[in-house]
Amino acid sequence: MKNKIIILVGILTLNSCQNKNESKNIVKIIVRDTLSKTIGGTADLSDAPPEDDKAVALIRKQLNVLLKKDLAAMTKEDRYFYYEAFDLNNDGKDEYFVGFSNSYFCGTGGCSGLILNNDGSEINKFSVTDFPILVKTSATEKFYDLLMKSGGLFHLVKMKNGKYPSNPSVEDKWQGEIPRESTKVLDIYDKKLAKYSF
């Protein structure tokens, strides 16, 4: 959004040297175009922050249910999560990858996490995983296959009977190069994802 304002100011500055009537017309055209796109819902909002309040509230609620037995043993520092939305089954609704990176959920083999449906219901839990997780372009049972790193090696994780396997370290090791078309999710460290409490 800041870039667009800077460009708009630049256009106005350049046009200020020209005929004042022309610059008024250009400003009117730009303002009219911006307003019509905003009202029509076609404005480019790529610089706008994502509206994640609903997703965060949904995930927070589910974690308090799914981890109910663990909550008493957890410290305040243990009670935070990262998440990233991704449509795993091309149904037009995002699923949520939820990851943790603290001593309660992580050990020498990696960390634990969850994949939740758009309504918050659990697809599955996973353990001993290093982040990020890679989503491949191939699919099994209508869900994209995943490459999950465990013990320094990537493992191919495919949907089986409606769930992904919970322990990627026992799945087949990925042979060869990582496919370039894979999408990184839960890239906690490089993307510097927001941390949320629950």
N, C-alpha and C positions, 0 to 999 in steps of 0.2 A: 504494500500500500504506500509506503514511504517513497519507493522508487517511482510510482505513478505520480505522486504529488510533485516530486522533483522534476520529472519530465514535463508535467503541466506547467510548473513555474518557468522552466526553461523555454517552453513554447511561448509563454506569455512575454517573457523578457525579450526574446528574439522579435516577436511581433510588435513590441512597444516602439521599436525604431521605425515601423511602417506606419501607414495611414491609420489613425485612431479608429476610423469607421470599420476598416478591415479587421483590426484586432478585436473589436467588440463583437463582430460577426463570428469570428473564430471561437472566441470564448463562449458565445451563445451556443454554437454548434457542439462544442466539447461538453458543456454542461448539460445540454439537452440529451446528447448521446449517452453520457454517464448516467443520468437520471433514468432514461428509458431502459437501459440495460439493468440497472439496479432494481427497478420496479418489476421488470419482466423476468428477473431471475437469471439473466445471462451474463451478468458482470463477472469478470475474472476475480475471484476471491482467493486466489492461491496464496496470497500473502497474509490472509486473515487467519487467526488462530483457530484450530479445529474446535468444534463444540463437543467436548468430551465429558461434560458434566453428567449426562445420563448414563453413559457407559461406565464412568467411574463409580457412580452411585450403585449401579447394578452389580458390578464386580465386587465392590465393598460389601454389599448385602450378602452376596453369595459366599464370599470368603468367611464372613462371620457365621454362616450356616455350615459350610463344608469343613471348616477348621475349628468348630465349636469345642471339641475335646482338647485341642491343642492350646487354646487361648490362655488358659490359666498358667501354662508353663512358659509362655512367651513374654519377653521383655517388650518395652515400648519400641526399642530399636528393631526388634524382629518383626514388628507389625507394619510393614510397608510392602508395596508391590509395584511392579512396572507392568504396563500392558501395551499391546499393539493390536489393532483391528486388521483383519484380512478375511476376505471372502474365500473360504477354503473349498466350497462346493458350487460356486457360480450360481447361487440362488438369489443374488442381489442383496443379501443380508450378510453383514460382517460377523465372523466368529472372533473371539477374543483370545489371544495368547496372553497368559498371565505368568510372569516370572518373578522370582525372588533372588536376592543376592546377599544374604546375611547368614550368620553361623547356624541359625535354627534350621534353615532350609538347604544349606550347602555343606558339602563335605569334600573330601579329597577326590571323589569321583565326579563331582559336579553339583548342580543345584536342582531343586524340584520346581515344578510349575504345573499349570493347568491349561487346558483348552476348553473354553466355554462357548456354547451356542449363543446366538443373538439374544435369546430370552434369558440367558444366565445359567441355563441348565448345563451340567457338566458333560462334555464329550469324553474327556479323560484327564487323569493326572499323569505326570511323567516325572522321572527321577534321573539322577546322575547325568545331567545335561549341562553342557557349556553353551553360552550364548554367543552369537546369534543362532537362530534356527533358520535353515534355508527351506523355502517352499519351491519345489520343482514344478515344471510345467506338465509332467505326467500325472495321471490320476489313477486311483484304485477305489472301487465302490463309490464313484462320483466325488471323492475328496482327493485333493492334491497330495502327492507323496512328499515326504519331508526328509531332509538330511539333518540329522541331529548329531552334534559332536559330543563324544563321551570318551574320556581317557586319551584325548588328543587325536582321536580318529573319528571320521564321519561315518554314520551308520544310516542305511536306508530304512525309513520307517513308513510303512504302508498301512492304510486302513484295513482292518480285519474284523468282520462281523460287527460293523458299526462303531469300532473304537480303534484308536491308534495304540500300539503296544506301549505299555507304561515304562519299560526299561529299554531305552535305545541301545544300551551297551551289548545286549544279547542279540540284536538284529544284525543282518548281513552288513559287513564293512563295505563302504563305498570304494570302488576301484576306479582309479583314473582321476582326471581333472574334475574340479567342481564346475558344473554347467554354468556358463555365463548368464543364461536367462533366468537363473534361480533368483528369487526375491528373499532378501534378508528380513526377518522379523525378530523382534525382541533384541535388537542390536543395542543392548543396554549401555555399553561402554562407548562405542564410537558415535552413536546418534545422541548420546546423553539424554535419554528418555526421562520424562518427568517421573518422580517418585510420589506415590500416594499412600496415605496411611489407611488402616482398616481397624 
